[in-house]
Amino acid sequence: MEPVEVRFTNKLARELARYKLDLVSAQEVRWDKEDTVRTGDYNCFYGKQKINHQLGIGFLRNTE
């Protein structure tokens, strides 16, 4: 099974393409690490606060 980060970004990338959005931010991303996930035509950049997995933020950007 794929990690939750990959499943979420795949689903979100499909919706962004449907609405023709190039840049979207997400608040309260509570994933356990900082990383970049490539999915379709989008890159998802995300990170977190160093304490309590709170206040994380993510951005999805169209790469085309």
mmCIF file of the N, C-alpha and C atoms, coordinates in Angstrom:
data_MODEL
# 
_entry.id   MODEL 
# 
loop_
_atom_site.group_PDB 
_atom_site.id 
_atom_site.type_symbol 
_atom_site.label_atom_id 
_atom_site.label_alt_id 
_atom_site.label_comp_id 
_atom_site.label_asym_id 
_atom_site.label_entity_id 
_atom_site.label_seq_id 
_atom_site.pdbx_PDB_ins_code 
_atom_site.Cartn_x 
_atom_site.Cartn_y 
_atom_site.Cartn_z 
_atom_site.occupancy 
_atom_site.B_iso_or_equiv 
_atom_site.pdbx_formal_charge 
_atom_site.auth_seq_id 
_atom_site.auth_comp_id 
_atom_site.auth_asym_id 
_atom_site.auth_atom_id 
_atom_site.pdbx_PDB_model_num 
ATOM 1   N N  . MET A 1 1  ? 0.844   -1.189 0.000   1.00 0.00 ? 1  MET A N  1 
ATOM 2   C CA . MET A 1 1  ? 0.000   0.000  0.000   1.00 0.00 ? 1  MET A CA 1 
ATOM 3   C C  . MET A 1 1  ? 0.890   1.254  0.000   1.00 0.00 ? 1  MET A C  1 
ATOM 4   N N  . GLU A 1 2  ? 0.477   2.251  -0.738  1.00 0.00 ? 2  GLU A N  1 
ATOM 5   C CA . GLU A 1 2  ? 1.229   3.508  -0.822  1.00 0.00 ? 2  GLU A CA 1 
ATOM 6   C C  . GLU A 1 2  ? 1.117   4.292  0.484   1.00 0.00 ? 2  GLU A C  1 
ATOM 7   N N  . PRO A 1 3  ? 2.127   5.092  0.808   1.00 0.00 ? 3  PRO A N  1 
ATOM 8   C CA . PRO A 1 3  ? 2.032   5.956  1.997   1.00 0.00 ? 3  PRO A CA 1 
ATOM 9   C C  . PRO A 1 3  ? 0.887   6.956  1.851   1.00 0.00 ? 3  PRO A C  1 
ATOM 10  N N  . VAL A 1 4  ? 0.388   7.428  2.978   1.00 0.00 ? 4  VAL A N  1 
ATOM 11  C CA . VAL A 1 4  ? -0.734  8.370  2.975   1.00 0.00 ? 4  VAL A CA 1 
ATOM 12  C C  . VAL A 1 4  ? -0.386  9.641  2.191   1.00 0.00 ? 4  VAL A C  1 
ATOM 13  N N  . GLU A 1 5  ? 0.856   10.074 2.250   1.00 0.00 ? 5  GLU A N  1 
ATOM 14  C CA . GLU A 1 5  ? 1.264   11.283 1.533   1.00 0.00 ? 5  GLU A CA 1 
ATOM 15  C C  . GLU A 1 5  ? 1.042   11.118 0.027   1.00 0.00 ? 5  GLU A C  1 
ATOM 16  N N  . VAL A 1 6  ? 1.386   9.960  -0.501  1.00 0.00 ? 6  VAL A N  1 
ATOM 17  C CA . VAL A 1 6  ? 1.252   9.708  -1.936  1.00 0.00 ? 6  VAL A CA 1 
ATOM 18  C C  . VAL A 1 6  ? -0.218  9.591  -2.325  1.00 0.00 ? 6  VAL A C  1 
ATOM 19  N N  . ARG A 1 7  ? -0.995  8.853  -1.542  1.00 0.00 ? 7  ARG A N  1 
ATOM 20  C CA . ARG A 1 7  ? -2.427  8.714  -1.850  1.00 0.00 ? 7  ARG A CA 1 
ATOM 21  C C  . ARG A 1 7  ? -3.125  10.066 -1.827  1.00 0.00 ? 7  ARG A C  1 
ATOM 22  N N  . PHE A 1 8  ? -2.828  10.882 -0.812  1.00 0.00 ? 8  PHE A N  1 
ATOM 23  C CA . PHE A 1 8  ? -3.448  12.199 -0.699  1.00 0.00 ? 8  PHE A CA 1 
ATOM 24  C C  . PHE A 1 8  ? -3.068  13.097 -1.863  1.00 0.00 ? 8  PHE A C  1 
ATOM 25  N N  . THR A 1 9  ? -1.776  13.149 -2.195  1.00 0.00 ? 9  THR A N  1 
ATOM 26  C CA . THR A 1 9  ? -1.340  14.048 -3.266  1.00 0.00 ? 9  THR A CA 1 
ATOM 27  C C  . THR A 1 9  ? -1.854  13.589 -4.623  1.00 0.00 ? 9  THR A C  1 
ATOM 28  N N  . ASN A 1 10 ? -1.986  12.294 -4.841  1.00 0.00 ? 10 ASN A N  1 
ATOM 29  C CA . ASN A 1 10 ? -2.574  11.807 -6.101  1.00 0.00 ? 10 ASN A CA 1 
ATOM 30  C C  . ASN A 1 10 ? -4.007  12.293 -6.248  1.00 0.00 ? 10 ASN A C  1 
ATOM 31  N N  . LYS A 1 11 ? -4.782  12.142 -5.191  1.00 0.00 ? 11 LYS A N  1 
ATOM 32  C CA . LYS A 1 11 ? -6.178  12.578 -5.225  1.00 0.00 ? 11 LYS A CA 1 
ATOM 33  C C  . LYS A 1 11 ? -6.274  14.089 -5.397  1.00 0.00 ? 11 LYS A C  1 
ATOM 34  N N  . LEU A 1 12 ? -5.468  14.826 -4.667  1.00 0.00 ? 12 LEU A N  1 
ATOM 35  C CA . LEU A 1 12 ? -5.493  16.283 -4.760  1.00 0.00 ? 12 LEU A CA 1 
ATOM 36  C C  . LEU A 1 12 ? -5.039  16.770 -6.131  1.00 0.00 ? 12 LEU A C  1 
ATOM 37  N N  . ALA A 1 13 ? -4.036  16.131 -6.714  1.00 0.00 ? 13 ALA A N  1 
ATOM 38  C CA . ALA A 1 13 ? -3.551  16.520 -8.042  1.00 0.00 ? 13 ALA A CA 1 
ATOM 39  C C  . ALA A 1 13 ? -4.639  16.345 -9.097  1.00 0.00 ? 13 ALA A C  1 
ATOM 40  N N  . ARG A 1 14 ? -5.420  15.287 -8.980  1.00 0.00 ? 14 ARG A N  1 
ATOM 41  C CA . ARG A 1 14 ? -6.530  15.103 -9.928  1.00 0.00 ? 14 ARG A CA 1 
ATOM 42  C C  . ARG A 1 14 ? -7.541  16.243 -9.818  1.00 0.00 ? 14 ARG A C  1 
ATOM 43  N N  . GLU A 1 15 ? -7.848  16.654 -8.607  1.00 0.00 ? 15 GLU A N  1 
ATOM 44  C CA . GLU A 1 15 ? -8.801  17.752 -8.412  1.00 0.00 ? 15 GLU A CA 1 
ATOM 45  C C  . GLU A 1 15 ? -8.222  19.083 -8.904  1.00 0.00 ? 15 GLU A C  1 
ATOM 46  N N  . LEU A 1 16 ? -6.947  19.318 -8.666  1.00 0.00 ? 16 LEU A N  1 
ATOM 47  C CA . LEU A 1 16 ? -6.321  20.557 -9.143  1.00 0.00 ? 16 LEU A CA 1 
ATOM 48  C C  . LEU A 1 16 ? -6.338  20.627 -10.659 1.00 0.00 ? 16 LEU A C  1 
ATOM 49  N N  . ALA A 1 17 ? -6.054  19.526 -11.320 1.00 0.00 ? 17 ALA A N  1 
ATOM 50  C CA . ALA A 1 17 ? -6.087  19.483 -12.786 1.00 0.00 ? 17 ALA A CA 1 
ATOM 51  C C  . ALA A 1 17 ? -7.506  19.733 -13.282 1.00 0.00 ? 17 ALA A C  1 
ATOM 52  N N  . ARG A 1 18 ? -8.472  19.174 -12.590 1.00 0.00 ? 18 ARG A N  1 
ATOM 53  C CA . ARG A 1 18 ? -9.877  19.358 -12.980 1.00 0.00 ? 18 ARG A CA 1 
ATOM 54  C C  . ARG A 1 18 ? -10.286 20.828 -12.936 1.00 0.00 ? 18 ARG A C  1 
ATOM 55  N N  . TYR A 1 19 ? -9.809  21.549 -11.929 1.00 0.00 ? 19 TYR A N  1 
ATOM 56  C CA . TYR A 1 19 ? -10.137 22.971 -11.793 1.00 0.00 ? 19 TYR A CA 1 
ATOM 57  C C  . TYR A 1 19 ? -9.096  23.887 -12.443 1.00 0.00 ? 19 TYR A C  1 
ATOM 58  N N  . LYS A 1 20 ? -8.087  23.284 -13.067 1.00 0.00 ? 20 LYS A N  1 
ATOM 59  C CA . LYS A 1 20 ? -7.030  24.022 -13.773 1.00 0.00 ? 20 LYS A CA 1 
ATOM 60  C C  . LYS A 1 20 ? -6.305  25.009 -12.856 1.00 0.00 ? 20 LYS A C  1 
ATOM 61  N N  . LEU A 1 21 ? -5.936  24.534 -11.677 1.00 0.00 ? 21 LEU A N  1 
ATOM 62  C CA . LEU A 1 21 ? -5.200  25.350 -10.710 1.00 0.00 ? 21 LEU A CA 1 
ATOM 63  C C  . LEU A 1 21 ? -3.711  25.024 -10.810 1.00 0.00 ? 21 LEU A C  1 
ATOM 64  N N  . ASP A 1 22 ? -2.874  26.054 -10.687 1.00 0.00 ? 22 ASP A N  1 
ATOM 65  C CA . ASP A 1 22 ? -1.436  25.853 -10.794 1.00 0.00 ? 22 ASP A CA 1 
ATOM 66  C C  . ASP A 1 22 ? -0.713  25.840 -9.453  1.00 0.00 ? 22 ASP A C  1 
ATOM 67  N N  . LEU A 1 23 ? -1.286  26.487 -8.450  1.00 0.00 ? 23 LEU A N  1 
ATOM 68  C CA . LEU A 1 23 ? -0.625  26.589 -7.149  1.00 0.00 ? 23 LEU A CA 1 
ATOM 69  C C  . LEU A 1 23 ? -1.681  26.582 -6.056  1.00 0.00 ? 23 LEU A C  1 
ATOM 70  N N  . VAL A 1 24 ? -1.506  25.698 -5.087  1.00 0.00 ? 24 VAL A N  1 
ATOM 71  C CA . VAL A 1 24 ? -2.449  25.586 -3.974  1.00 0.00 ? 24 VAL A CA 1 
ATOM 72  C C  . VAL A 1 24 ? -1.656  25.343 -2.705  1.00 0.00 ? 24 VAL A C  1 
ATOM 73  N N  . SER A 1 25 ? -2.087  25.950 -1.611  1.00 0.00 ? 25 SER A N  1 
ATOM 74  C CA . SER A 1 25 ? -1.454  25.681 -0.322  1.00 0.00 ? 25 SER A CA 1 
ATOM 75  C C  . SER A 1 25 ? -2.415  24.899 0.559   1.00 0.00 ? 25 SER A C  1 
ATOM 76  N N  . ALA A 1 26 ? -1.850  24.125 1.461   1.00 0.00 ? 26 ALA A N  1 
ATOM 77  C CA . ALA A 1 26 ? -2.639  23.339 2.409   1.00 0.00 ? 26 ALA A CA 1 
ATOM 78  C C  . ALA A 1 26 ? -2.127  23.627 3.811   1.00 0.00 ? 26 ALA A C  1 
ATOM 79  N N  . GLN A 1 27 ? -3.024  23.925 4.714   1.00 0.00 ? 27 GLN A N  1 
ATOM 80  C CA . GLN A 1 27 ? -2.649  24.191 6.101   1.00 0.00 ? 27 GLN A CA 1 
ATOM 81  C C  . GLN A 1 27 ? -2.885  22.953 6.945   1.00 0.00 ? 27 GLN A C  1 
ATOM 82  N N  . GLU A 1 28 ? -2.231  22.930 8.098   1.00 0.00 ? 28 GLU A N  1 
ATOM 83  C CA . GLU A 1 28 ? -2.380  21.839 9.066   1.00 0.00 ? 28 GLU A CA 1 
ATOM 84  C C  . GLU A 1 28 ? -2.019  20.477 8.482   1.00 0.00 ? 28 GLU A C  1 
ATOM 85  N N  . VAL A 1 29 ? -0.954  20.443 7.698   1.00 0.00 ? 29 VAL A N  1 
ATOM 86  C CA . VAL A 1 29 ? -0.427  19.174 7.206   1.00 0.00 ? 29 VAL A CA 1 
ATOM 87  C C  . VAL A 1 29 ? 0.318   18.535 8.372   1.00 0.00 ? 29 VAL A C  1 
ATOM 88  N N  . ARG A 1 30 ? -0.148  17.404 8.847   1.00 0.00 ? 30 ARG A N  1 
ATOM 89  C CA . ARG A 1 30 ? 0.422   16.796 10.059  1.00 0.00 ? 30 ARG A CA 1 
ATOM 90  C C  . ARG A 1 30 ? 1.177   15.507 9.748   1.00 0.00 ? 30 ARG A C  1 
ATOM 91  N N  . TRP A 1 31 ? 1.832   15.467 8.617   1.00 0.00 ? 31 TRP A N  1 
ATOM 92  C CA . TRP A 1 31 ? 2.621   14.295 8.278   1.00 0.00 ? 31 TRP A CA 1 
ATOM 93  C C  . TRP A 1 31 ? 3.919   14.334 9.067   1.00 0.00 ? 31 TRP A C  1 
ATOM 94  N N  . ASP A 1 32 ? 4.541   13.197 9.232   1.00 0.00 ? 32 ASP A N  1 
ATOM 95  C CA . ASP A 1 32 ? 5.631   13.031 10.179  1.00 0.00 ? 32 ASP A CA 1 
ATOM 96  C C  . ASP A 1 32 ? 6.997   13.496 9.687   1.00 0.00 ? 32 ASP A C  1 
ATOM 97  N N  . LYS A 1 33 ? 7.106   14.022 8.498   1.00 0.00 ? 33 LYS A N  1 
ATOM 98  C CA . LYS A 1 33 ? 8.421   14.411 7.987   1.00 0.00 ? 33 LYS A CA 1 
ATOM 99  C C  . LYS A 1 33 ? 8.287   15.586 7.033   1.00 0.00 ? 33 LYS A C  1 
ATOM 100 N N  . GLU A 1 34 ? 9.401   16.003 6.476   1.00 0.00 ? 34 GLU A N  1 
ATOM 101 C CA . GLU A 1 34 ? 9.426   17.025 5.428   1.00 0.00 ? 34 GLU A CA 1 
ATOM 102 C C  . GLU A 1 34 ? 9.888   16.335 4.162   1.00 0.00 ? 34 GLU A C  1 
ATOM 103 N N  . ASP A 1 35 ? 9.214   16.633 3.045   1.00 0.00 ? 35 ASP A N  1 
ATOM 104 C CA . ASP A 1 35 ? 9.565   15.915 1.823   1.00 0.00 ? 35 ASP A CA 1 
ATOM 105 C C  . ASP A 1 35 ? 8.947   16.613 0.619   1.00 0.00 ? 35 ASP A C  1 
ATOM 106 N N  . THR A 1 36 ? 9.255   16.093 -0.553  1.00 0.00 ? 36 THR A N  1 
ATOM 107 C CA . THR A 1 36 ? 8.629   16.497 -1.804  1.00 0.00 ? 36 THR A CA 1 
ATOM 108 C C  . THR A 1 36 ? 8.119   15.243 -2.487  1.00 0.00 ? 36 THR A C  1 
ATOM 109 N N  . VAL A 1 37 ? 6.865   15.284 -2.921  1.00 0.00 ? 37 VAL A N  1 
ATOM 110 C CA . VAL A 1 37 ? 6.266   14.145 -3.618  1.00 0.00 ? 37 VAL A CA 1 
ATOM 111 C C  . VAL A 1 37 ? 5.866   14.609 -5.005  1.00 0.00 ? 37 VAL A C  1 
ATOM 112 N N  . ARG A 1 38 ? 6.300   13.888 -6.014  1.00 0.00 ? 38 ARG A N  1 
ATOM 113 C CA . ARG A 1 38 ? 5.929   14.179 -7.404  1.00 0.00 ? 38 ARG A CA 1 
ATOM 114 C C  . ARG A 1 38 ? 4.742   13.297 -7.763  1.00 0.00 ? 38 ARG A C  1 
ATOM 115 N N  . THR A 1 39 ? 3.668   13.912 -8.248  1.00 0.00 ? 39 THR A N  1 
ATOM 116 C CA . THR A 1 39 ? 2.492   13.148 -8.651  1.00 0.00 ? 39 THR A CA 1 
ATOM 117 C C  . THR A 1 39 ? 1.891   13.781 -9.899  1.00 0.00 ? 39 THR A C  1 
ATOM 118 N N  . GLY A 1 40 ? 1.894   13.043 -10.977 1.00 0.00 ? 40 GLY A N  1 
ATOM 119 C CA . GLY A 1 40 ? 1.375   13.580 -12.232 1.00 0.00 ? 40 GLY A CA 1 
ATOM 120 C C  . GLY A 1 40 ? 2.148   14.817 -12.645 1.00 0.00 ? 40 GLY A C  1 
ATOM 121 N N  . ASP A 1 41 ? 1.430   15.910 -12.894 1.00 0.00 ? 41 ASP A N  1 
ATOM 122 C CA . ASP A 1 41 ? 2.051   17.176 -13.293 1.00 0.00 ? 41 ASP A CA 1 
ATOM 123 C C  . ASP A 1 41 ? 2.302   18.093 -12.110 1.00 0.00 ? 41 ASP A C  1 
ATOM 124 N N  . TYR A 1 42 ? 2.254   17.588 -10.895 1.00 0.00 ? 42 TYR A N  1 
ATOM 125 C CA . TYR A 1 42 ? 2.371   18.424 -9.699  1.00 0.00 ? 42 TYR A CA 1 
ATOM 126 C C  . TYR A 1 42 ? 3.486   17.939 -8.783  1.00 0.00 ? 42 TYR A C  1 
ATOM 127 N N  . ASN A 1 43 ? 4.117   18.894 -8.124  1.00 0.00 ? 43 ASN A N  1 
ATOM 128 C CA . ASN A 1 43 ? 5.031   18.623 -7.023  1.00 0.00 ? 43 ASN A CA 1 
ATOM 129 C C  . ASN A 1 43 ? 4.353   19.071 -5.749  1.00 0.00 ? 43 ASN A C  1 
ATOM 130 N N  . CYS A 1 44 ? 4.411   18.244 -4.718  1.00 0.00 ? 44 CYS A N  1 
ATOM 131 C CA . CYS A 1 44 ? 3.871   18.596 -3.415  1.00 0.00 ? 44 CYS A CA 1 
ATOM 132 C C  . CYS A 1 44 ? 5.043   18.760 -2.464  1.00 0.00 ? 44 CYS A C  1 
ATOM 133 N N  . PHE A 1 45 ? 5.216   19.959 -1.941  1.00 0.00 ? 45 PHE A N  1 
ATOM 134 C CA . PHE A 1 45 ? 6.251   20.270 -0.963  1.00 0.00 ? 45 PHE A CA 1 
ATOM 135 C C  . PHE A 1 45 ? 5.553   20.398 0.390   1.00 0.00 ? 45 PHE A C  1 
ATOM 136 N N  . TYR A 1 46 ? 6.041   19.713 1.405   1.00 0.00 ? 46 TYR A N  1 
ATOM 137 C CA . TYR A 1 46 ? 5.399   19.823 2.708   1.00 0.00 ? 46 TYR A CA 1 
ATOM 138 C C  . TYR A 1 46 ? 6.421   19.731 3.826   1.00 0.00 ? 46 TYR A C  1 
ATOM 139 N N  . GLY A 1 47 ? 6.052   20.304 4.948   1.00 0.00 ? 47 GLY A N  1 
ATOM 140 C CA . GLY A 1 47 ? 6.911   20.288 6.120   1.00 0.00 ? 47 GLY A CA 1 
ATOM 141 C C  . GLY A 1 47 ? 6.074   20.461 7.368   1.00 0.00 ? 47 GLY A C  1 
ATOM 142 N N  . LYS A 1 48 ? 6.736   20.396 8.515   1.00 0.00 ? 48 LYS A N  1 
ATOM 143 C CA . LYS A 1 48 ? 6.020   20.483 9.783   1.00 0.00 ? 48 LYS A CA 1 
ATOM 144 C C  . LYS A 1 48 ? 6.830   21.275 10.785  1.00 0.00 ? 48 LYS A C  1 
ATOM 145 N N  . GLN A 1 49 ? 6.145   21.671 11.848  1.00 0.00 ? 49 GLN A N  1 
ATOM 146 C CA . GLN A 1 49 ? 6.837   22.261 12.978  1.00 0.00 ? 49 GLN A CA 1 
ATOM 147 C C  . GLN A 1 49 ? 7.602   21.157 13.683  1.00 0.00 ? 49 GLN A C  1 
ATOM 148 N N  . LYS A 1 50 ? 8.640   21.466 14.357  1.00 0.00 ? 50 LYS A N  1 
ATOM 149 C CA . LYS A 1 50 ? 9.484   20.454 14.982  1.00 0.00 ? 50 LYS A CA 1 
ATOM 150 C C  . LYS A 1 50 ? 8.844   19.796 16.208  1.00 0.00 ? 50 LYS A C  1 
ATOM 151 N N  . ILE A 1 51 ? 7.768   20.375 16.720  1.00 0.00 ? 51 ILE A N  1 
ATOM 152 C CA . ILE A 1 51 ? 7.137   19.865 17.942  1.00 0.00 ? 51 ILE A CA 1 
ATOM 153 C C  . ILE A 1 51 ? 5.686   19.487 17.655  1.00 0.00 ? 51 ILE A C  1 
ATOM 154 N N  . ASN A 1 52 ? 5.252   18.345 18.127  1.00 0.00 ? 52 ASN A N  1 
ATOM 155 C CA . ASN A 1 52 ? 3.844   17.938 18.151  1.00 0.00 ? 52 ASN A CA 1 
ATOM 156 C C  . ASN A 1 52 ? 3.189   17.736 16.787  1.00 0.00 ? 52 ASN A C  1 
ATOM 157 N N  . HIS A 1 53 ? 3.902   17.700 15.713  1.00 0.00 ? 53 HIS A N  1 
ATOM 158 C CA . HIS A 1 53 ? 3.309   17.484 14.387  1.00 0.00 ? 53 HIS A CA 1 
ATOM 159 C C  . HIS A 1 53 ? 2.183   18.484 14.088  1.00 0.00 ? 53 HIS A C  1 
ATOM 160 N N  . GLN A 1 54 ? 2.304   19.696 14.546  1.00 0.00 ? 54 GLN A N  1 
ATOM 161 C CA . GLN A 1 54 ? 1.287   20.710 14.314  1.00 0.00 ? 54 GLN A CA 1 
ATOM 162 C C  . GLN A 1 54 ? 1.851   21.818 13.440  1.00 0.00 ? 54 GLN A C  1 
ATOM 163 N N  . LEU A 1 55 ? 0.954   22.610 12.917  1.00 0.00 ? 55 LEU A N  1 
ATOM 164 C CA . LEU A 1 55 ? 1.311   23.808 12.144  1.00 0.00 ? 55 LEU A CA 1 
ATOM 165 C C  . LEU A 1 55 ? 2.090   23.490 10.875  1.00 0.00 ? 55 LEU A C  1 
ATOM 166 N N  . GLY A 1 56 ? 1.923   22.303 10.333  1.00 0.00 ? 56 GLY A N  1 
ATOM 167 C CA . GLY A 1 56 ? 2.580   21.963 9.078   1.00 0.00 ? 56 GLY A CA 1 
ATOM 168 C C  . GLY A 1 56 ? 1.895   22.663 7.919   1.00 0.00 ? 56 GLY A C  1 
ATOM 169 N N  . ILE A 1 57 ? 2.624   22.807 6.839   1.00 0.00 ? 57 ILE A N  1 
ATOM 170 C CA . ILE A 1 57 ? 2.074   23.459 5.652   1.00 0.00 ? 57 ILE A CA 1 
ATOM 171 C C  . ILE A 1 57 ? 2.570   22.719 4.421   1.00 0.00 ? 57 ILE A C  1 
ATOM 172 N N  . GLY A 1 58 ? 1.766   22.744 3.382   1.00 0.00 ? 58 GLY A N  1 
ATOM 173 C CA . GLY A 1 58 ? 2.155   22.114 2.134   1.00 0.00 ? 58 GLY A CA 1 
ATOM 174 C C  . GLY A 1 58 ? 1.751   22.981 0.955   1.00 0.00 ? 58 GLY A C  1 
ATOM 175 N N  . PHE A 1 59 ? 2.439   22.799 -0.158  1.00 0.00 ? 59 PHE A N  1 
ATOM 176 C CA . PHE A 1 59 ? 2.131   23.498 -1.403  1.00 0.00 ? 59 PHE A CA 1 
ATOM 177 C C  . PHE A 1 59 ? 2.133   22.478 -2.525  1.00 0.00 ? 59 PHE A C  1 
ATOM 178 N N  . LEU A 1 60 ? 1.185   22.595 -3.417  1.00 0.00 ? 60 LEU A N  1 
ATOM 179 C CA . LEU A 1 60 ? 1.202   21.821 -4.641  1.00 0.00 ? 60 LEU A CA 1 
ATOM 180 C C  . LEU A 1 60 ? 1.369   22.783 -5.797  1.00 0.00 ? 60 LEU A C  1 
ATOM 181 N N  . ARG A 1 61 ? 2.340   22.497 -6.654  1.00 0.00 ? 61 ARG A N  1 
ATOM 182 C CA . ARG A 1 61 ? 2.643   23.388 -7.772  1.00 0.00 ? 61 ARG A CA 1 
ATOM 183 C C  . ARG A 1 61 ? 2.655   22.595 -9.066  1.00 0.00 ? 61 ARG A C  1 
ATOM 184 N N  . ASN A 1 62 ? 1.991   23.143 -10.074 1.00 0.00 ? 62 ASN A N  1 
ATOM 185 C CA . ASN A 1 62 ? 1.992   22.527 -11.389 1.00 0.00 ? 62 ASN A CA 1 
ATOM 186 C C  . ASN A 1 62 ? 3.374   22.688 -12.006 1.00 0.00 ? 62 ASN A C  1 
ATOM 187 N N  . THR A 1 63 ? 3.894   21.631 -12.572 1.00 0.00 ? 63 THR A N  1 
ATOM 188 C CA . THR A 1 63 ? 5.251   21.671 -13.133 1.00 0.00 ? 63 THR A CA 1 
ATOM 189 C C  . THR A 1 63 ? 5.260   21.972 -14.617 1.00 0.00 ? 63 THR A C  1 
ATOM 190 N N  . GLU A 1 64 ? 4.114   22.094 -15.237 1.00 0.00 ? 64 GLU A N  1 
ATOM 191 C CA . GLU A 1 64 ? 4.087   22.386 -16.676 1.00 0.00 ? 64 GLU A CA 1 
ATOM 192 C C  . GLU A 1 64 ? 4.212   23.860 -16.946 1.00 0.00 ? 64 GLU A C  1 
# 
